[in-house]
Amino acid sequence: MRSSKLIGRRYKEKPTEAQIASHIYLLRGAYIRPVANGIYTLLHPAFRIQQKIEKIIREEMDAIDGQEVKMPVVLPRELWDETGRYDSVKGELLRFQDRNKHGMLLAMTHEEACVAIARSEITSYKDYPFMLYQFQTKFRDEARSRGGMVRVREFVMKDAYSFHRTQEDLNQYYKRCADAYHRIYTRCGIPEVVAIEGDNGMMGGKVSHEYDLICEAGEDKIAKCSACDYVANEEVASSGQLKYNDEPAKPLQEVHTPNVKTIEEVCGLLNLKPEQTAKMVFYITDSGKIVAVTIRGDIEVNECKLAKVLKETFQFANDEQIESIGAVPGFASGIGLHDCIQVVDKSVANTANLLCGANKKDYHMYNFNLSRDVLDAIVADIACVQEGERCPKCGAPLKMVRGIEVGNIFQLGTRYTEAMHLTYTDENGNEQTPIMGCYGIGVGRTLASIIEARHDNYGPIWPLSVAPWQVQLNVLQMDKEGITETAEKLYADLEKASIEVLYDDRNLGAGPQFAEADLLGIPLRLIVAPKALANGEVEYKVRGTEEKGTIPVDQVISFVQNWIAQEMKKYQ
């Protein structure tokens, strides 16, 4: 490829809309261009990188017996009606009608479509197990796109779906896929990606893991043990039991707290610590049930955990709804409430004699004890884990870090196969329902994550395994004798040797050429310049390192071939 033919304008200014490295360099380096909020065109360098990432993933999926298919982006609503997701998934699912007023959707995931394939093609136990996978465009109508390719609305995903007769078989395949994912990220040049306990969310099932690149640019909050291998997404992370005291229960005692409603205000007035208090948060479910949540004053409610307890979606209740169950906003507690679901966090169950609201304006109460003061409450872990809490495995302090989720795997069980009546006939002629696994990788997000892990102050440092080109050929002072002729011959010889090369043939000065070369991040740079050529040599430099030197012109091809062979060993 000649730079003079490469479409895309690279520039040195930081884009005002970009805050993280990958977004900045993808825009500056002419990898992507925005079309609408969270929707991008991939220019040629990014498209080449995406193809290489897909090739790595495809090889690893084929190695674990995957069969590549291609399912439609547009699906009829009937498929999602079968599982209930057409109505249960909220604004993220883009619904529309075709010209015949038929309900359609843009798929954000393809469980239903894949079960429909299996339902039409697979009837016998002899066909199990099997896995189907695809690379397909998805659309998720995100409320807030951010970070360039980190959170978008339209994206390419590798999604795979496995079907099994037994849980044991699924467990074995789940492990095979997990191992394949580690190989994929190593081959893509980001072996730092870690598997963490994740939340199944709208996917369903009971077992799931996320694959995250730990970095400050990430939007996922992750609890990571400072001593052992425990790591979990904030949505499911837990900590060792939180206890403030083990005192014997004391009698309830009312205290006057005029116009003092918040934890901060009441602690200031009564000289208490937030961990000595219990606070209330109220929700109303989609089915109209009011939920009264009690949690310690120093801890926030984890709404993802709460949703698992309630098995319903919900929103905050208003004052009128709160008052209808006997609570007083700003001075509420779980004492004496009626016609509601009470959920109490373990932090409250494990702490004695807390200060709580009195359900009376301008009053609180000392010495709230759950076992005595609230009956029929659901006690559960619904707390957000905080920095410094104890690891549930080893007791060491937890650290809260950020990460970019680049992949996920789920054990779906029979959620989709039962709902869509997928069955097979077993050896005895009986109908059985298969169980499923699901395995996704965001290709564009992986691309952005590579930049987050591999960049400097000048641009990306692409791993050779996914770099847009293997070699960049820069030429200085093309009007000097022998320069252009040498560069053209090298370019032809490199291409003849099947070496991917970008040839900057624009006769620019060294500064602009090298600045653009840094933005393109190509691993090996060859420089044809008068001083070295006078000695029959070409300069070389390895991107992102101090490695540089000269090579005799007649040895360039063999040098590059050997360098590529050695470098690729890092990604095996």
Phi, psi and omega in degrees: 000134176264135179300328180296341180256353185279120181283133177135131181258118177267144184216161187266342183286143175286128178295136183296330184277354186254134182241337182248159189304314184297318180295316180301308186284331177294327176281312183297324183273007179059045173270320182225157173221133182289141175250319175206176181302116179074016180230126187229149165269133173271123173279177192303315180300316180293323179296321178296319178296315179301318179299321181290321176298316179298321180298317178298312180299315182301316180298320181286325176291321177296326182291341177250032171072026176284149175244118184282134177227181175218112180261157185291152171285319181268126181235151174285147184298335185302323179298316181282337172296325182301325181262354181084359186282342179300324179263328186284327176283130189272230191294342182292336181271121180272112180255149176202173177244142175279185185296342178264013180065027179269134180293128181227170177211157170266119188294132172258349176195164193232030178303309183299316181296323181287321176297324178298322176297310182299322181296327182273341189245335189245123180232339188250150175301337182293340182275353183261151353278166174206160178224132175247140177219164180207163164248119186212150174289136175239157174228124178231117187280074183300140177291328180216100173285147181201160170069029179065244184277359181288316177223107184236177176261319176251133185204160175261131179231144163269116174238139183229149183223122180251150183232134189219157177272329185228157176296323179299318179295318176298317180301318180294318181289324177303319178293319178300317181291321177300317177296320179297323180296319178298321178294320180300311184290327174296315180293332177279357177091014177230066180294350180290346180302133182240150175272131180229157175295131184235176178259137181284338177053223183288351183287331182083184182088176185243338183240131176205154174224143173255154174246114187238140167268115180287117179195157183295336181286348183289153177256347176280136174265133187231134174268124184230127180290142179280351185235320184247193186268011181292127176208132184208147174299145180307329183295336181234355184296145176230168179229172174298159185306132178267119177230132174264321178205164177242032184294154170296150181296135178253160180294148174298141182219121182284142178223138182282124181226071186296127176060022180249109188245324185274161177302316182299317182293316183290325176294322178294321181290318187258005178058050179244164171265150180305328181288356175263010184236161171238134180240164182243142171229134185243138179229163170231131183279167179298337178270004175092007179276136177271133183244123178255114183255129175249129181215157181294151188295340181265006187233146178260153178286131174267103187290337175293315176295320180297321179298326178292325178290315185279334184057033177211159171271159188203171174216171180295140175279153176267174185299320180298318179293322179296316181293333183293342180255009176095009180262154178246111182307133181089340181224034189270154169212178179276359184285124173077013180283157181219160175055045179208168172262123177259125176240127184238130179287152180301332180299326178283319179297333185261007182231131183266154168056055179273153170279135178219173174290159181257004188052040180210127185305132177070021179223144169238175179227135171281154164073042173287130176228121189303310187298335180264324195259345178226125178256153174061031176270150173272119178261125184206164173277103179235026186260146168283128178290144182241156177306133175092348176292165187276138177298134180290344180269315187235350177088357178286162181296142176270145173251143175258119182236173179247153180208157173257123179281115182254350179193167177204154176224143185226144163262106187277341184068223183250017184306312185273322183292323176291313182298327183258009174057044173275122179223166172221163179262125182275186184299335183262008179082011180265147178280134179230155178257124179285162175248156191236155165236157182222140190216114185238149171221126174278114186290313180295322179292326175297317178302312180295323181293327177299319178296317181301326181273337189226081176206164172229197183286357184248342181155188178292155171238089188289131169301144183303328184294337182234002184301146181300323171221157180279327187226140169247129179256110178256143184230126180251137177057064184296341180279351179285152184299129174085348185292304183297318181299317179295316181297316181296320179292319178299317179300314180295319181292321178297315180294321179297328179276009179062034175263128181286122186223137170253120186255114178276097186256025190265000179058044176270166175290168183298318183301302180299320180299311185288328176297317178291324178298320177297321179294329179278339169064023183292134192301316186242127181247126173254134185235118175264112184222152186304318186296311180291322183294332178299336177260013180073028185232162174238139177280154172220154176212138177265123183301132176082006180227176175268001184288124177199167181170200179231156181226136172303139184306319184284357178248005185299313185297314180294323177300312182296316180300316179294320180297315179298316181299317179290318182294322182293342178296338179292339188248029180253000000 
